[in-house]
Structure formats: structure tokens, C-alpha cells
Amino acid sequence: MKVAIASDHGGVNIREEIKGLLEEMGIQYEDFGCECGSSVDYPDYALPVSQKVANGEFDRGILICGTGIGMSISANKVKGIRCALVHDVFSAKATREHNDSNMLAMGERVIGPGLAREIAKTWLQTEFEGGRHANRVGKITEYEEKN
């Protein structure tokens, strides 16, 4: 698995935690920033990373901002992206099993580093169940292709 990761200024600390987790898990990743303490615009980080996942350069992507909301909204504008905003372990598992999410968004001002690591670990280790869920995800993809 190859993961793209990015954050805006509001998610730098959690991004560093998740990079450590990826290293511990032996997962290849690339960090797309930001490397700043001052305010930046989250779409400038979410959109390029989402495009790389959509193009197949990366299998999955992880985005972090203050709340995760801006990153997830931005990511979901890219065709082929199913980005889930997650702040609990149950949802991390469910979004992989049922929605085949290919991107994860989290908010550093909402959750702490320990919970962020557990969410990311669960999300990375959980497989898509397929079956009835594949039909549902297929309907989303079909709609996306038409519009």
C-alpha cells in the first residue's frame, strides 16, 4: 500500500503522528505538506493529494486540518474520491468495510494524537466487504460518471 498524506497549518501535529504510525506499520507514504506554522488554504493541499489518489499514483490518502471538514469537502470534489471525515474508531472501520473510502480526513482540534493513530490504523487495516456494499458504491460511481 502507498499512502499520500497532507495537512494544512491546523493539522501539522497529527500529520507527524500519522507519519510515525505509517513508518511503524511499514507502509510507504509521501508527505505533501504543509511545512508552515502560518495560515494556509486547505484546498491547496487536499486537491493535489486527492488527484494523486484518484489517478492511482497512491492507493489511499490521509488529510488533516483543524476540523477535517474543509479537507473532506475539498477531497470529495475530485472524481473518484470517497473521503470520509472520521473522529472515532467505529466509523473508521465502517467507512472502509461499507463505503470503500479511499481517503481519510481528521481534525486535529477535534481529536488527540492517540485517537488519531487508532483511527488511522483501523482505517488502513480494514478491507472493503464488497457484496451489497459494492452495489451501493457502484451507484455513487455511476452517478459520478454521468455528471
C-alpha positions as CSV (number, residue, x, y, z in Angstrom):
1,M,0.0,0.0,0.0
2,K,1.2,3.5,-0.8
3,V,-0.4,6.5,1.1
4,A,-0.3,10.2,0.3
5,I,-0.6,12.4,3.4
6,A,-1.1,16.2,3.8
7,S,-2.3,18.8,6.2
8,D,-2.9,22.5,6.5
9,H,-1.5,24.6,9.3
10,G,-4.2,23.2,11.7
11,G,-3.2,19.6,11.3
12,V,0.6,19.6,11.3
13,N,1.0,17.8,14.7
14,I,-1.4,14.9,13.9
15,R,0.2,14.6,10.5
16,E,3.5,13.9,12.2
17,E,1.9,11.3,14.4
18,I,0.3,9.5,11.5
19,K,3.7,9.5,9.6
20,G,5.2,7.8,12.6
21,L,2.4,5.2,12.5
22,L,2.9,4.6,8.8
23,E,6.6,4.0,9.4
24,E,5.8,1.6,12.3
25,M,3.4,-0.3,10.0
26,G,5.9,-0.5,7.2
27,I,3.6,1.5,4.9
28,Q,5.1,3.5,2.1
29,Y,4.0,7.1,2.1
30,E,4.7,10.6,0.7
31,D,4.2,13.8,2.7
32,F,2.7,16.7,0.7
33,G,3.0,19.3,3.5
34,C,2.4,21.8,4.7
35,E,5.6,22.8,6.4
36,C,4.4,26.0,8.0
37,G,3.0,27.5,11.2
38,S,1.1,30.3,9.5
39,S,-2.3,30.1,7.9
40,V,-2.6,28.3,4.5
41,D,-5.6,27.3,2.4
42,Y,-6.6,23.7,2.8
43,P,-7.7,23.2,-0.8
44,D,-4.1,23.8,-1.9
45,Y,-3.2,20.6,-0.1
46,A,-6.4,18.5,-0.3
47,L,-6.9,18.8,-4.0
48,P,-3.5,17.8,-5.3
49,V,-3.4,14.8,-2.9
50,S,-6.9,13.7,-3.9
51,Q,-6.0,13.9,-7.6
52,K,-2.9,11.7,-7.0
53,V,-5.2,9.1,-5.3
54,A,-7.8,9.4,-8.0
55,N,-5.1,8.9,-10.7
56,G,-3.9,5.8,-9.0
57,E,-0.5,7.2,-8.0
58,F,-1.4,6.3,-4.4
59,D,-3.7,3.7,-3.0
60,R,-5.1,5.9,-0.3
61,G,-4.8,9.4,1.2
62,I,-4.9,10.9,4.6
63,L,-5.8,14.6,5.2
64,I,-5.7,16.6,8.4
65,C,-6.8,20.1,9.2
66,G,-8.3,21.8,12.2
67,T,-11.7,20.1,12.0
68,G,-11.2,17.8,8.9
69,I,-14.3,19.4,7.3
70,G,-12.6,21.6,4.8
71,M,-10.2,18.9,3.7
72,S,-13.0,16.3,3.3
73,I,-15.2,18.7,1.3
74,S,-12.3,19.6,-1.0
75,A,-11.3,16.0,-1.5
76,N,-14.8,14.9,-2.4
77,K,-14.9,17.3,-5.3
78,V,-12.3,15.2,-7.1
79,K,-13.9,12.5,-9.3
80,G,-13.2,9.0,-7.9
81,I,-12.6,10.1,-4.3
82,R,-14.6,8.8,-1.4
83,C,-13.2,10.8,1.5
84,A,-14.6,10.1,5.0
85,L,-14.4,12.6,7.8
86,V,-13.8,10.3,10.9
87,H,-13.3,11.1,14.5
88,D,-14.0,7.6,16.1
89,V,-12.7,4.1,15.5
90,F,-16.1,2.6,14.7
91,S,-16.6,5.0,11.8
92,A,-13.1,4.3,10.5
93,K,-13.8,0.6,10.3
94,A,-17.3,1.1,8.8
95,T,-16.2,3.5,6.1
96,R,-13.7,1.0,4.8
97,E,-16.0,-2.0,5.1
98,H,-19.1,-0.4,3.7
99,N,-18.1,2.7,1.7
100,D,-14.6,1.6,0.4
101,S,-13.3,5.0,1.3
102,N,-10.0,5.8,-0.3
103,M,-9.3,8.9,1.7
104,L,-9.5,9.7,5.4
105,A,-9.9,13.2,6.9
106,M,-9.4,14.0,10.5
107,G,-9.5,17.2,12.6
108,E,-6.6,18.0,15.0
109,R,-8.7,20.4,17.0
110,V,-11.3,17.6,17.5
111,I,-9.3,14.6,18.4
112,G,-5.9,14.0,20.1
113,P,-2.9,12.2,18.7
114,G,-3.6,8.8,20.3
115,L,-7.1,8.6,18.9
116,A,-5.9,9.8,15.5
117,R,-3.4,7.0,15.4
118,E,-6.1,4.4,16.3
119,I,-8.4,5.8,13.7
120,A,-5.8,5.7,11.0
121,K,-4.5,2.3,12.0
122,T,-8.1,0.8,11.9
123,W,-8.8,2.5,8.6
124,L,-5.6,1.3,7.0
125,Q,-6.1,-2.3,8.2
126,T,-9.7,-2.7,7.3
127,E,-10.7,-4.2,4.0
128,F,-13.8,-3.4,1.9
129,E,-16.5,-6.1,2.4
130,G,-18.0,-5.9,-1.1
131,G,-21.3,-7.7,-1.6
132,R,-24.3,-5.4,-1.1
133,H,-21.9,-2.6,-0.3
134,A,-20.3,-2.9,-3.7
135,N,-23.6,-2.2,-5.4
136,R,-24.1,0.9,-3.3
137,V,-20.6,2.3,-4.0
138,G,-21.2,1.4,-7.7
139,K,-24.3,3.6,-7.7
140,I,-22.1,6.5,-6.5
141,T,-19.5,5.8,-9.1
142,E,-22.2,5.6,-11.8
143,Y,-23.7,8.9,-10.8
144,E,-20.3,10.5,-10.7
145,E,-19.5,9.2,-14.3
146,K,-22.7,10.8,-15.6
147,N,-22.2,14.2,-14.1
